[in-house]
Amino acid sequence: MPLTIYRIGAGALPYQDGSFTRAYGIDADGGILVRPDGHIAWRTPGVPLRPLRDILHTLTMGAEQP
């Protein structure tokens, strides 16, 4: 499945004023996954506890990974 990743902040897309992280309720090291229809599929306020691979598998297959 194709996946496009955008990095927000210093050295990436220009949201250094913190407006992006405030709007989405995340810290500078947090993240969100947005579905193609614009809905947020997953959000973490800080560093995720699970690898992104496992999170994507859960979202697409509906099964928890150990």
Buried (B, 14 or more C-beta within 10 A) or exposed (E): EEEEEEEBBEEEEEBEEEEBBEEBEBEEEBBBBBEEEEEEBBBBBEEBEEEEEBBBBBEEEEEEEE
